[in-house]
Amino acid sequence: MAGLNSSTPTPTNIVVHGTSKALEIGFSSGEVFHLPFELLRVYSPSAEVQGHGPGQEVLQVGKRGVDIVGVEQVGNYAIQPEFSDGHRSGIFTWAYLYELGKDQSKYWNEYEIRMAVAGASRDASAAPAPAKSGGCGSGSCGCR
């Protein structure tokens, strides 16, 4: 995940589009990205999603229809969205949002491959992929 530095573009405009389910974010570089809520949810920087280290990521399934129901600014460096499935622990730095925007197609491709390999679905009505035992998201690490 990218870190903040003096060359990292900063947001000039953030708009939550409920109908199209996308976060529009304009940056000081002049670039504007439309980040689908689903992409933000499945790549949340929270420990519940990312785990506590490489290889501990938890595949997020059934998130196609997820909404953002609220957004809070965190200092002068990030936002913390609250999703309709109750997830609200991810803090998205400006640098991470910029990275997601710049590399959106790469992230989508990786997500679709991981879903296919797991035999999982983006739809909430489909059976979820098997959960990992232990680790983050199971409640055993105390991060819930």
C-alpha positions in Angstrom: 0.0 0.0 0.0 1.3 3.4 -0.9 2.4 5.8 1.8 2.0 9.6 2.0 4.8 11.7 0.8 5.2 15.2 -0.6 4.6 14.1 -4.1 1.3 12.3 -3.3 -1.6 14.1 -4.9 -4.3 15.2 -2.4 -8.0 15.2 -3.0 -9.7 18.3 -4.2 -13.2 16.8 -4.4 -14.9 13.7 -3.0 -18.5 12.8 -4.0 -20.4 9.7 -3.0 -22.7 8.7 -5.9 -25.3 6.4 -4.4 -27.1 5.6 -7.6 -24.0 4.5 -9.5 -22.4 3.1 -6.4 -19.1 4.9 -6.9 -16.9 7.3 -5.0 -15.8 10.1 -7.3 -12.5 11.6 -6.1 -10.6 14.4 -7.8 -6.9 14.9 -7.0 -4.6 17.9 -7.1 -2.9 16.3 -10.1 -6.0 17.0 -12.1 -7.0 13.3 -12.2 -10.5 12.2 -11.3 -11.3 8.6 -10.5 -14.7 6.8 -10.0 -14.1 4.0 -7.5 -16.9 1.4 -7.3 -18.1 0.8 -3.7 -17.5 -2.9 -4.2 -13.8 -2.3 -5.1 -13.3 -0.1 -2.0 -15.0 -2.8 0.2 -13.0 -5.7 -1.1 -9.7 -3.8 -0.9 -10.4 -2.2 2.5 -7.1 -1.6 4.2 -8.6 -3.0 7.5 -7.0 -5.9 9.3 -10.3 -7.8 8.9 -9.7 -7.8 5.1 -5.9 -7.5 4.7 -5.0 -9.6 7.7 -1.9 -8.9 9.8 0.7 -9.7 7.2 1.2 -11.1 3.7 -0.8 -14.2 2.9 -3.4 -13.5 5.5 -5.8 -11.6 3.2 -9.5 -12.6 3.5 -11.3 -12.8 0.2 -14.5 -10.7 0.4 -17.4 -12.4 -1.4 -21.0 -11.2 -2.1 -20.1 -7.5 -2.2 -21.6 -6.6 -5.6 -24.5 -4.6 -4.1 -22.7 -3.0 -1.2 -23.3 0.7 -0.5 -21.5 3.4 1.4 -23.8 4.7 4.0 -21.5 7.2 5.6 -18.0 8.7 5.3 -15.9 10.4 7.9 -12.7 12.3 7.3 -9.7 11.1 9.3 -7.4 14.0 10.0 -6.0 15.6 6.9 -4.8 12.3 5.4 -7.7 9.8 4.9 -11.4 8.9 4.9 -13.2 6.1 6.7 -16.3 4.9 4.9 -19.1 2.9 6.5 -20.5 0.2 4.2 -24.0 -1.1 4.2 -22.8 -4.6 5.3 -21.6 -3.0 8.6 -17.9 -2.8 7.7 -16.4 0.5 8.9 -12.8 -0.2 10.1 -10.9 0.6 6.9 -9.0 3.9 6.9 -8.3 4.9 3.3 -5.4 7.3 3.0 -5.2 9.7 0.1 -2.2 7.7 -1.2 -4.2 4.5 -1.1 -7.2 6.0 -2.8 -4.9 7.4 -5.5 -3.3 4.0 -6.0 -6.7 2.3 -6.3 -7.7 4.8 -8.9 -4.6 4.6 -10.9 -4.4 0.8 -10.9 -8.2 0.1 -10.8 -8.1 -2.3 -13.7 -5.3 -4.3 -12.1 -7.1 -4.5 -8.8 -10.4 -5.6 -10.5 -8.5 -8.3 -12.5 -6.8 -9.7 -9.4 -10.2 -9.7 -7.5 -12.0 -11.5 -10.4 -9.2 -14.1 -10.6 -9.2 -14.7 -6.8 -13.0 -15.1 -6.9 -12.8 -17.6 -9.8 -10.1 -19.7 -8.1 -12.2 -19.8 -4.9 -15.4 -20.6 -6.8 -17.0 -17.7 -5.1 -19.5 -15.1 -6.2 -19.7 -11.3 -6.1 -23.5 -11.7 -5.4 -24.7 -11.8 -1.8 -27.3 -14.4 -2.6 -24.6 -17.0 -3.6 -23.0 -19.3 -1.2 -19.9 -17.7 0.4 -16.4 -19.1 -0.1 -15.1 -21.2 2.7 -13.8 -19.0 5.6 -10.2 -19.2 6.7 -9.8 -20.8 10.1 -8.2 -18.6 12.7 -6.6 -15.3 11.8 -8.3 -12.0 11.3 -12.0 -11.9 10.6 -12.7 -15.1 12.6 -12.7 -13.1 15.9 -9.6 -15.0 17.2 -7.3 -12.1 16.9 -9.5 -9.6 18.6 -9.8 -7.2 15.7 -13.5 -7.4 15.3 
